[in-house]
Amino acid sequence: RCRTLQKKLDARPIIYQAPTGYGPLNLEAGNEVAGGSATWEPWLREVTGPVARRLHLPQGSEQRVASVAAPLCQAIEVPLRNFTQRLLRRDRWLYIFYVHLLVLYAIAASCIARSSNPVSPAECVDTRLHQLAAAKTAPR
């Protein structure tokens, strides 16, 4: 039975499927939707609304902020992707990159630990929520 199944498999033609990525590592070119825009653009447009309101920009400026931020993000994305591909091609550089991140996290942790305000993050959030609640109940 196995022999007949193997013969059937051997009789089937081998079909080549082209790789979906590019370069020697077969990496993706980027996240794009059918219209040619990046998949993160709707998220960017959603985020720029609160940013524009926080900066007290006039109504309707969210779209202008998004239209400025999108090309900036696209311009940054290409060099970052190239940098990542170069890191992935060389194991030593990748490990150096990981060690560098570990060192930066250790430095940040030591700075936070030495902070003169030994308040837990939960206490900071609680204090901020009380401040916001007081601001809402205060007469205008």
ChimeraX attribute file (.defattr): number of C-alpha atoms within 10 A of each C-alpha:
attribute: neighborCount
match mode: 1-to-1
recipient: residues
	/A:1	6
	/A:2	7
	/A:3	8
	/A:4	9
	/A:5	10
	/A:6	10
	/A:7	11
	/A:8	10
	/A:9	11
	/A:10	10
	/A:11	9
	/A:12	8
	/A:13	7
	/A:14	8
	/A:15	6
	/A:16	6
	/A:17	6
	/A:18	6
	/A:19	10
	/A:20	9
	/A:21	12
	/A:22	10
	/A:23	10
	/A:24	8
	/A:25	11
	/A:26	11
	/A:27	13
	/A:28	12
	/A:29	12
	/A:30	12
	/A:31	10
	/A:32	12
	/A:33	11
	/A:34	7
	/A:35	7
	/A:36	8
	/A:37	13
	/A:38	16
	/A:39	14
	/A:40	14
	/A:41	19
	/A:42	12
	/A:43	11
	/A:44	16
	/A:45	18
	/A:46	14
	/A:47	14
	/A:48	19
	/A:49	18
	/A:50	12
	/A:51	13
	/A:52	19
	/A:53	14
	/A:54	9
	/A:55	8
	/A:56	10
	/A:57	13
	/A:58	9
	/A:59	10
	/A:60	11
	/A:61	15
	/A:62	20
	/A:63	15
	/A:64	12
	/A:65	18
	/A:66	21
	/A:67	15
	/A:68	11
	/A:69	16
	/A:70	18
	/A:71	12
	/A:72	11
	/A:73	14
	/A:74	13
	/A:75	11
	/A:76	11
	/A:77	13
	/A:78	13
	/A:79	11
	/A:80	11
	/A:81	15
	/A:82	11
	/A:83	11
	/A:84	12
	/A:85	16
	/A:86	14
	/A:87	16
	/A:88	14
	/A:89	12
	/A:90	10
	/A:91	11
	/A:92	11
	/A:93	13
	/A:94	15
	/A:95	13
	/A:96	12
	/A:97	13
	/A:98	12
	/A:99	12
	/A:100	12
	/A:101	12
	/A:102	12
	/A:103	12
	/A:104	12
	/A:105	12
	/A:106	12
	/A:107	12
	/A:108	12
	/A:109	12
	/A:110	11
	/A:111	11
	/A:112	12
	/A:113	11
	/A:114	10
	/A:115	10
	/A:116	8
	/A:117	8
	/A:118	9
	/A:119	9
	/A:120	9
	/A:121	9
	/A:122	9
	/A:123	10
	/A:124	11
	/A:125	11
	/A:126	12
	/A:127	12
	/A:128	12
	/A:129	12
	/A:130	12
	/A:131	11
	/A:132	12
	/A:133	11
	/A:134	11
	/A:135	11
	/A:136	10
	/A:137	8
	/A:138	8
	/A:139	6
	/A:140	5
